[in-house]
Amino acid sequence: MEKFTLNGTESPLPLAPERPFRELLQLVRRGSEQIVSTILVNDVELSEEDEKELAEVPLSDIRSVELSFCSALEIVISVLNDLLAYSSRIALLSRNLTTDEEYSRLIDAIQIFSDALNVVKPHFKYAELSRANILEADLQSILTDLLDALKRGNIEYRNDLLTEHLPANMNDWRTECLPRLISARSPG
């Protein structure tokens, strides 16, 4: 191996060149409290499938390995920033639905938003989550009502949810709750 890089700093290879790639990844992952965010082998980012294919390849057969790490906090802040943008898209989509396919995508988007919130919530204290818990309960209620309105064919109520309630909920996330959560976890 010509080059082994950790977070942009060239480092000596911690294993003998005849050892398999899998052992390098195990050693690095075990020795760090941070999360491996990017793995480049020979200047190409690896997928999980690529990683499996390279598992038994000797390090001597690989030209370069670059590993980038990030902390759980960096991931939480990144997810919250993504949710800021995502909340705008959900609000816009909810006001401009024209097909059943778009309606299905909106339902999926709301579920993805909720799932992402559940990923980051364990990184906050209970007091920091009080407003988030209220908005999340409201969002789940809107989702339940949307599904019920669809099932019952109640177009008027569905339209009210899509043009008033959901956009207002997303606006509260975007302008109030997400910025507060980001601020609570940002350094400094």
C-alpha positions in Angstrom: 0.0 0.0 0.0 1.4 3.3 -1.1 -0.8 5.6 1.1 -2.9 5.2 4.2 -4.8 8.3 5.3 -6.9 9.0 8.5 -9.0 12.1 8.4 -6.8 13.7 5.8 -3.5 12.8 7.6 -1.2 10.3 6.0 -0.3 7.6 8.6 1.8 4.5 8.8 -0.1 1.3 8.0 -1.0 -0.3 11.3 -0.9 -3.9 10.0 1.5 -6.0 7.9 0.9 -5.6 4.1 -0.1 -9.3 3.8 -3.1 -8.9 6.2 -6.5 -8.7 4.6 -8.4 -5.4 4.2 -11.1 -6.7 6.5 -8.7 -6.7 9.4 -7.7 -3.1 8.8 -11.3 -2.0 8.9 -11.9 -4.0 12.1 -8.9 -2.5 13.8 -9.8 1.1 12.8 -13.4 0.7 13.8 -12.6 -0.9 17.1 -9.9 1.7 18.0 -12.1 4.8 17.5 -15.1 6.2 19.3 -16.0 8.1 16.1 -17.9 6.7 13.2 -16.3 5.9 9.9 -18.1 8.2 7.5 -16.2 7.6 4.3 -13.9 4.8 3.0 -12.0 5.4 -0.2 -10.0 2.6 -1.7 -7.8 3.6 -4.7 -9.7 6.9 -4.7 -13.1 5.3 -5.1 -15.7 5.5 -2.3 -16.7 2.0 -1.1 -20.3 0.7 -0.8 -21.1 -2.1 1.6 -21.0 -4.5 -1.3 -17.5 -3.2 -2.3 -16.3 -3.6 1.3 -17.4 -7.3 1.3 -15.7 -7.9 -2.1 -12.4 -6.5 -0.8 -12.6 -8.2 2.6 -10.0 -10.8 1.9 -7.8 -8.8 -0.4 -4.3 -8.3 1.0 -3.4 -4.7 1.8 -0.3 -5.0 -0.4 -2.7 -5.4 -3.4 -4.4 -2.0 -2.6 -2.8 1.2 -3.7 -4.4 3.6 -1.2 -7.0 3.7 1.7 -8.5 6.9 3.0 -10.7 6.8 6.0 -12.8 9.8 7.3 -14.4 9.8 10.6 -17.1 11.9 12.2 -18.6 12.0 15.7 -22.2 11.1 16.6 -22.7 14.8 17.3 -21.6 15.8 13.8 -24.1 13.3 12.4 -26.9 14.6 14.6 -26.3 18.2 13.5 -26.1 17.1 9.8 -29.5 15.2 10.2 -31.1 18.2 11.8 -29.9 20.5 9.0 -31.2 18.0 6.5 -34.5 18.1 8.2 -34.7 21.8 7.9 -34.5 21.6 4.2 -36.8 18.5 4.1 -39.5 20.3 6.1 -39.6 23.0 3.4 -40.1 20.4 0.7 -42.8 18.6 2.6 -44.7 21.8 3.1 -44.3 22.7 -0.6 -45.3 19.3 -1.7 -48.4 19.2 0.5 -49.8 22.4 -1.1 -49.2 21.2 -4.7 -50.4 17.6 -4.8 -52.1 16.7 -8.1 -51.8 12.9 -8.3 -52.2 9.8 -6.1 -48.5 9.1 -6.6 -47.5 12.5 -5.2 -49.9 11.9 -2.2 -48.1 8.5 -1.6 -44.7 10.3 -1.8 -45.9 12.9 0.7 -47.0 10.1 3.2 -43.5 8.5 2.7 -41.8 11.8 3.3 -43.7 12.4 6.5 -42.7 8.9 7.7 -39.0 9.5 6.7 -39.1 12.8 8.6 -40.4 11.1 11.7 -37.9 8.2 11.4 -35.0 10.7 11.2 -36.3 12.5 14.3 -36.3 9.2 16.2 -32.7 8.7 15.2 -31.5 12.0 16.7 -33.8 12.3 19.7 -31.7 10.0 22.0 -28.9 12.6 21.7 -31.0 15.2 23.6 -32.1 15.8 27.2 -35.7 15.5 27.9 -36.1 19.2 28.5 -34.6 20.0 25.1 -37.2 17.8 23.4 -40.5 19.2 24.9 -41.4 21.3 21.9 -40.2 18.5 19.5 -42.4 15.9 21.3 -45.5 18.2 20.9 -44.8 18.8 17.2 -44.0 15.2 16.6 -47.3 14.1 18.2 -49.1 16.7 16.0 -47.3 15.4 12.9 -48.3 11.8 13.7 -51.9 13.0 14.2 -51.9 14.7 10.8 -50.5 11.6 9.2 -53.2 9.4 10.8 -55.9 11.9 9.8 -54.5 12.0 6.2 -54.6 8.3 5.9 -58.1 8.2 7.4 -59.3 11.0 5.1 -57.9 9.1 2.1 -59.6 5.9 3.2 -63.0 7.6 3.8 -62.7 9.7 0.6 -63.1 12.9 2.7 -61.4 15.3 0.2 -62.4 18.5 2.0 -60.7 17.4 5.3 -57.7 16.0 3.4 -57.3 19.3 1.6 -57.5 21.2 4.9 -54.8 19.0 6.4 -52.6 19.4 3.3 -53.0 23.2 2.8 -53.2 24.3 6.5 -52.2 21.9 9.2 -49.2 20.1 7.6 -47.6 23.3 6.3 -48.1 25.0 9.7 -46.5 22.0 11.5 -43.5 22.0 9.1 -43.1 25.7 9.5 -42.9 25.3 13.3 -40.3 22.6 12.8 -38.3 24.8 10.4 -38.5 28.1 12.2 -38.6 27.1 15.8 -37.9 23.6 16.8 -35.1 22.4 14.5 -33.0 25.6 14.9 -33.3 25.3 18.7 -32.2 21.6 18.6 -29.3 22.5 16.4 -28.3 25.3 18.7 -28.5 22.9 21.7 -26.0 20.6 20.1 -23.7 23.0 18.2 -20.3 23.6 19.8 -19.7 27.0 21.3 
